[in-house]
Amino acid sequence: MIVNEDRFFLSHREDIAITARKEGWDVTVVTKNTGRRAEIEEMGFKYIELPINPTGMNPFQELRTFRFLYHLYINNRDAIIHHVGLKNILWGGIAARLAHSRGVVDAVSGMGILFGDERSSKIISVVEKLLKVGMRKKNLAVIFQNHDDERYFVDKTIVRPEAVEFIKGSGVDLNEYTEDMSHKVEPLAIIFTARMLREKGVLDLVQAARLLKRDYHDRIQFWLCGDLSENPRALKEEDVTSLTDGEYVKWLGYRRDVRDLLRKASIMAFPSYYREGVPRSLIEASASGLPIVTTTSVGCKDTVEDGVNGYLIPPHNPEALAAKLRILIENPVLRRHMGRQSRIIAERDYDVDIVVARHLKIYERLLRNGRNS
């Protein structure tokens, strides 16, 4: 399993790896160590350090990543390889094809900042051509989390339709996330959980908070829950602290108790315009029974039925965000009703047991087909 960073493996792919091992698979995690390697090794997984700059475009660094994966695959031709994220899919796909690897799973967990930037059209064109090289491998499964990304890859002939699998998000343990009104705090908490990236809508959320402050400064709080990012376009610590006051708008930083924070909060606000897969933030909010206000951006819109379990707003529109939050702040009955609908959607779409079972079936099919080829 090839993942950009150890923390992403732990938050998004851990359950798949654990169940695969229980089912008899020999699982090796190949990822960048950001300080959580020991946790992965303590689970009993083999660990290989991945030389990668997840957000970089230095050609020498990119070549190093490709060469590393190629040699790894040459020495493990019998493996089923699971790439998570576009950069791993790009370089790992080419490496796996050249190394004649037995089978490959490519998990497209969003298309990120690059594909949302019209100024990057030349780079995107090159990336598409490189992706097509790897995605033309035989015995390949490509998992999409939303149909916009699926259509993009198929229409651009990057991937063949017969290789497509659709799994809506990475799933959550529905027993660990609960809708519990007894834990809600006062002042009413509006929560945002994501890295501090501009594209995640942090600035729009803060502006919406300012629009509401005169009427609600003593009745609500905004919780920004998330770590800084190494992405060069991310907000810096001084940027985030300048946007928050520690009382009305709070930056909580990286937290391991997100489930408890979601249980205490009353509304999820997520004005992202990042090219998401299906944001785990919104999957967790749904499982926690929260009404959600998010944008019509790719991935985000797949989590909300507008007017049912929350509201969809245009990207880059803090005024619309403030207006929808005002409706929910003023109407506790509506908040509870929409929160209940979020939980129903989570039980239908995001059960991790179903997600894991789908992945294992894909692994088994690729193993079987690779043996017969």
N, C-alpha and C positions, 0 to 999 in steps of 0.2 A: 504494500500500500504506500503510494508516493504522495505525500502531502507537504504543502509549503512549510508549515510551521507546526511544532509539537502541540501548541495550545489549540490550533484548529483541529488537529486529530482528536484531542481530548474532548472538545466541545461538539464535534460534528460526526466523527467516524468511530469513536471508541466502542459503541454498542455493536456495530457490525463486526469489528475485529474480535471482540470478546466472544460473540456467538459463533463466528467462523472457527475459532480455536476450539470451542466446545464441540463443534461438529467434526473435528479431526483435521482441520486445516493447519498447516505450519505457517504462522503469520509473522512477517517481518515488516516493521514500520520504518520507512525511509523518509526522514524529515529534518528540517533545520531545528537545532536546539536553541530555544529562547529561554531556557532555564527550567524546563519541565521534563527533561529526558529521564530523570530518575523515576518519575511517576509512571512513565510508560514501561520502563524496564522492571519496575516492581510488580507490574501486572503480569509479567512473564513473557512479554514480547521481545523478540530480537529487535535490535535498534541499529540503524545505520544512519550516520550523519549525512545529510544532503547538502552539498555545496550549491546554494542558490541565493540570489537576491530577489525576493518575491516581487519587488516593485521596480527593480532596476532595468536598464536597457543597455548596459555596457556590453559591447560585443564579445570582449574577452571573458567576462563573467558568464555570459550566455553559452559560449563555446565550452567553458569548463563544465557547466551543468550538463550539457549534451554529452560530452565525452564521458563524464562520470556515469550517466545512465546507460550509455551504450556498453561500456565495459561491465557494468553490473548485470545487464541483461544477457550479454554474451556468456557470462559465467553462471547464469540461472535461466537457461533457455526453456526449462520445463515449467517455469512459474506462470501463474495467472497474475497479471500485473493490473493494479487498480490505480489509475492516475486521478487525482483530485485537483481541480483548478486548471485554468487555461495554459499557464506556463508549463506545467508538468505534462499536460496533454500535448502541447506543441513539441517540446524537445523529447519527451518520453515516447511520443507516438512515432516519431521518425526513428529514434533509437530502437524501439521494439520491432519496427518493420525491418530494419537493417539486420537486427540480431535474430530474426525469425523466431520471435517469442511465441509460446504456445497460444496464449490468448490475452486479450487486453480489454479492460473496462475503462472507459473515459467518462468521468463524472463532471459535467458542465455545471458548476455551482455558481452561475452568474457570469457575466461578461465584463464586469468591472468598469473602471474609469475610462480605459482606452476606447472602448466601443461606444461610449457615451459622448465622446469628444469629436465633433465634426472636423476640427483642425488636424486630426490624426489620420485623415483618409488614406494617405500614402502608406503609412505604417500598417494600417488595418489591412490594406490590400496585400502587403507582403505576408502578414500574419495568416491571412486566409489561405494563401497559397501553401504556406508551410503546414498549416493544420490539415489541409487536404492530403498532403503526402502521407502523414501518419494515419489519418482516418480512412485511408483506402486499404488498410491491412485486412486480410481475411481473419475470420474468427474474432470479431470485434463487437462490443456492445457499447453504445453511447447513451448515457443516462442524462436526460434533461429534466429540470425541475419545473419549467414553465413552457408553454407552447410557443411563446414569442421567440425564445432562443431556438427551440426545435425548428420552427419555420425558417428562421434565419439560416441555420446550418444546412437544411435540406434545400432551400431555394437557391443558395449559393453553390450547391452541389459539393459542399465540403464533406458531407456524410451521406451515405446511401440510406434511403428510408428503411430498408430491412434491418439496419443495424440499430435503429432507434428504440430506446426504452424510456418510458415516462414514469418517474417516481417523484411525487410532489413534496420536495423537501427532505431533510435528513431525519425527521421524526423526533419525537420526545417520548419519554416514559410518562404516560398519562397518570400513573399512580403517584409520581413525584410532584406533579403540578396539579394544584387543586383550586377550585373556585370557592373561596371561603370569605363570606362577607364579614365575619366576626373579627378578622385581622385588619380591616381597613383603618387607616390612620386619619387623624385630623391635625392640621389642615389637610384637605383632600390632596392626594399626590398624583401628579401626572408624570409618568415615567417614560424615558427614552433610553434604550439599551443598544449601544453600538460603539465602535471605535470613533474617535473624535476626528472624523473626516468631514470636510465641507460638503462633499457629495452625499453624505448621509442626512443632510438637512439640518445640521446643528444651528447654523446661523438663522435659518428660517424659524426654527423652533424658539430660539431666544427672542427674535423679533415678535413672534406671536405672543410670547409671555409678556413682553413689554406693552403690547396692545391691550392686554387684559389686566394689567397691574392696577390701574386706578380703581377698578371695580372689585378686584378679588385679592388684593395684596395680603389680606389677613385670612383669607379663606382657602387658598390653594398654594401648593408648592410645585416646582418643576424639578425633577431629579434627572440629571444627566449621568447615566451609569455606563462607563466605558473607558477603556485605556487610550493612551496616545497611540499613534501609528508611526511606523518608519517611512511611510509613504511621503515623498518630498512635498506633496501638495496637502498634507494633513495639517490640522491646526497644531500649533505648538502649545506647550504648557502655559506660557504667558498669554497666549490668545484665549485659551479656555478660561483662565482665571479672571481675565478682564471682562469676560461675558457674564460671569456669575458673581453673586454677592454672598453666597453661603447661607442665605435665609430663604428668599423667594425663589431664586434659581440656584440650585446646588449642583456642583460637580462632585460625584461620588468616586470617580476614578474606576480602576479595575476592581471588581468585586467577585468573590466566589459564592456569595449568598444571594444571587440574582433571584432564585426561586422565592426566597422570603420577601425580597423587595417587591416582586410582582404580586405576591399575596397581600402586601400592605397597600399597594397602589390601587387607584380607582380607574385610571384611563391610561392607555398606551398612545403616545403621539410619536409618529415615525415619518417625518416628511422627507424621506430619502428620494434622491434622483440618481443614485448609483444604480448601475445595471445589475440588479440582484438576481439570484436564482429564485429561491423563496426564502426571505430573510428568517433566520432562526429566531431573531428577536420577536417577530410577529407570530411565529409558530408557538413560542413559549408564552406569549401574551394570550393567544387563543386558548391554549391549554389551561391557563390560569383564570380564564373566564373574565377577561377584560374587554371592554369596548375599545375599538381601535380607530384612530384617525390616521390615515396614511395617504400616499399619493397614487396617481394613476400610472406611475412608472412601472416598467417591466419587473415582474416578480412581486412587487408590493401589492399591486391590484389583484393578484391571485389569492390573497388571504382575506379579502373583505368583500362581502356582498353589500353593496352600498345601501344604507338605510336599514340593514338587517343586523349585522354585528358591528357596525361602525359606519364610518363615512370615508369616501374617496374624494380627494381634492386635487387640483392641478399642482404639478411641481412648481417650486419657486413662488409660492403664494401664501405668505404668512397671514394675510388678511383672511383668506378662506380657512386656514387652519384655526385661527383665533375664533372665527364665527362658529365652526363646528364644535370646538372645545367648549364654547360658551353654552351651546345647547346641552351638552352632557353635564357640565357643571351645574346647570340650573335644574336638571331633571334626574333625580336619583332613581326613579322608577325606570326610566328609559335606560340609564346606565346598567341597572341590574338585568333588564331584559336583553339588551345587546350583549352583555357579558355572558349570559346563558347561551345565546346563539353562537358566540365565539367558541365556547366549550363544545357545543354540539358539532361544529365544523371541525374542531381538533380531533374529536373522537372518530369522525368520518375519514379525515384526510391525513392525520399526522401521527398515528399510533406507531411507535418505533418498532414494535414487534412485526407489524406488517411490512415496514420499510426494510428491516433486516432480512426477513424471509424472502423478499423479492431479490435482494442482493445475492443471497446464497444460491437461489435458483439460477441466477445469471452466471455465477462462478461455476456451478456444476455443469451447466450447458457448455460453457467455454472449455472446461476441462475435458468433457466428453467429446466435443467436436475436435479439439486439438489432438486428442488421442487417435481419432479416426482419420485425421488429415495427413 
